[in-house]
């Protein structure tokens, strides 16, 4: 099975506001970068969207390590929150609606075909690829500003 590392980051100018996302995929010494923007979104949506976009690039079943500085995304998977939300009809522990349900549903569907491990990295630190994703996400916000 192919081993792929995916680094992701999302950013937002205002929350909600203009957002950007960046992804770096690494496989067998090859690096692929992806990025994009949304003119009205939240930071958490951009974090989740970046992970989904990276995973959707995979053309066959892979062993994937997703590196993200988003505690929201990583903890929801690693601590089983998303499974609890899904099993409770997408309700939180206090019976509120789960935010970003559309993206969580898409993420669960997307990871189902792979062996995926989520790793929390420290943001704005010494992780080269996380910093690259942040740089791309922020550049996309600037691009978005120039269009709107």
C-alpha positions, 0 to 999 in steps of 0.5 A: 500500500502506498504511504502518503503524507498530507500537510494541511492548513486553513486560514481566515481573515475575519472569522467569518471572512475571506478564507484560504487553504493549502495542502502539501502531498508527499509520496515517494519523494514527489511533492504536490501543492494545492490551494484555494480560497472562499470569499466567506467562510470560517477558519474551521471550515478552511481547516477541514476543507484543506484535509478533504482536498488533500485526501481527494487527490488520492487515486487508490487506497493509501496509508495516509498520515494527515498533519494539521495544526487544527486541534478542532480537526485532529481531536474530533477524529482522534478523540472520537467526537465525530463518531459520537456526533454522527451516531447522535444524529449530528448533535453535540453533547448539549444537543446543539447542531454540529457545526460544519456537518457537511464537511464532517460528512464529506471527510468521513466518506473520503477517509473511509477508503484509506488507512488514515492517521491524524497528527497534530503539529504545532502551528507557526513553528518549525514544521516546514510543510505546515508553514508552507501550507499556511503561506499558501492559505494566506496567499489565497486570502490575498488573491480573494481580496483582489477579486472581491 
